[in-house]
Amino acid sequence: MFQVDLNFKDIYVDSIDKKDLVEVYNWIKRNNVYNDRKKNLSFKEFCDRFLEYYLGEGEVFLKITKDSEVIGILKGRIEFKNPNEFWIRYFGMNANFMDAHIQKMILRKIIKVFNSYGIEKFYVIISSEEKEDLNFWNKNGFLLVRVCSDIVNIKGKDKTFILLKEKNRI
């Protein structure tokens, strides 16, 4: 797992550790956000996925906290290439922190941290079910690159994914 430890103002962004699992799992359940918004993700399934992230060299799984409370998460993967890439798979926050300015500030700080490690390209992949997130990404400099249709998901259903790339790096 790629380690991040960032703080600014009263917001902290850092890598999820074993001690955080219960709190992060509860946040995910309350916000219904993990694995295609699957509602019945068990704690064991969550721990198994966490372990995959924890052992993966380029995996990123971050918690965003304020006043010691989880207010959001970001997960993704670094692809070590030439140039290096960061693929954001999920970035979400509590409804009361969905202020576009706060989210943009957090996103920019995270991108700046990854830039300092030589990561030059930033991508976001969202499902068509997350179209409401498209405006956020567009307003933050991410442009549509491709729409991938008819991808069969775990449940055997076709799904559409939207790929975006940060425009400053196209």
N, C-alpha and C positions, 0 to 999 in steps of 0.2 A: 504494500500500500504506500502511496505517495503521501508524505507527511506535510501538513499545512498547519501553521499556527499564526493567526492574524488577529489583531485587535485594533479597533479604531472607535473613538467616542465610547459608547457603552455597549458595543456589539463585538462579539467574539466569533471567529470562524476557525474551527480546528478539526482535525481528523477525528473520526469516531473511533473510540477505543472500547475494549471489552466492558469497562465500567459504565459506558454510556448506553449499552444495548437495551435495557429495559425502558429507559426514558425515550430513546429514539424510536423504539418499536411502538410505544404508546402514542407518540406524536404521529407516526405513520398511520396507525389505526384510526386515530381521531380525525385525521385529515384525508383518509382514504386515498392514498397516493401511490402506493407501491405496486409494481407489476400490473400495469394496465388498470390501475385503480381497483384491484382485486380486494374485496372486503374480508375474505376469510383467510388471509395469510396468517399462518400459525407462528408462534414465537420460534419454534424449532426451524421452520422454513426461513424465517428472517435471519436467525443465527447462522444457518447454512450459507445463505447469501452473503452475510457479513464476512464469514470465513473466506469465501472466494475473493472478496475484495481485499481482505486483510493480507492474504498470501500473494495476491497479484502485484507484480512489480509496478505497473503503471496505473493501477486502480486508484480512484479518488472517491472517498465517501466522507463528506464533511457535515458537521452540524453547525448551525448558526444559532447563537444564544444571546440572550439579553437578560440581565438580572438573574443569571444562572438557570434560565428556562429556555428549552429548545423552542425556537421560533421558526426554524426552517432547516432544510437540508439541500445539499447539492451532491450529485453523484455523476461520475463520468470516468473517462479513461484517457490516459496520455498514450499517444502512439509515437514511439521514438523512431523518427524517420529523418529525412533531410528535405525540408525543414520539419521540426517536431510539431505535432498536432495535439490539441486537446478537444475531446469529444464530450460535450455535456449531454447527459441523458435525462437528468432531472434537476430542476431548480425550483423549489417551492417554499413558500412561507405562510405563516398563519394569516388568516384573513385580515386581522387588525394591523398587520405589518405589510400589507400588499400595496402600500404607498409606492407609486412608481419611482419616486426620488430615492427612497430607502433601498429598494431592490436594485436600482441602477447603480447606486453607490457601492453596494455590496458586490455586485457583478464586476464593476470596474476595478475594485480593490483585488478581487480574486484573479482577474485577468492580469493585473499588474504583477502579482506574485508569480504567476506562471510565466510571464514574460521574463522575469528575472532568472528563471531556470532555463531559458533558451527556447521556450515554446512560442512559435510564431503564428501558427494558424489555429483558429478557434471555430468549432462547428457545434451545432445543436441539432439533435434529432428528436422530433416530437411525433406522436401519433396523430392521426386525423381527429381523434377524440379530444385532443388538447388544442384545438384550433383557437380557443380563447387566449391561449398563450402566444399565438402568432403575433398579435399586436405588440406585446411586450418586447419580443425579440426584434421585431422590425424597428421599433422606436429606439432600440439600443444598438442599432447598427448591424443587425444580422439580416441578410437577404436570402431569399429562396434560391436554392441551387437545383433541387430535384424533388420530385414527388415519386415515391416508390409505391406502386399499387400491387394488390394481390399477393402480399406477403402472408404466408400461413403462420399464424401464431400458435402458441402452446395448446390452445383449445381447438385447433383445427379450423379456425375461421380466418377468412381473408381479412387483411388489415392494410391500411395505407399509412405510410410514414412520410414526414416532411423533413427535408434536410436543408438547413440554413448555414451560411458561412458569414463570419464577420466581414463586413464590406471593406473595412480598412486594410484587409489582408488578402483580398481577392487577387 
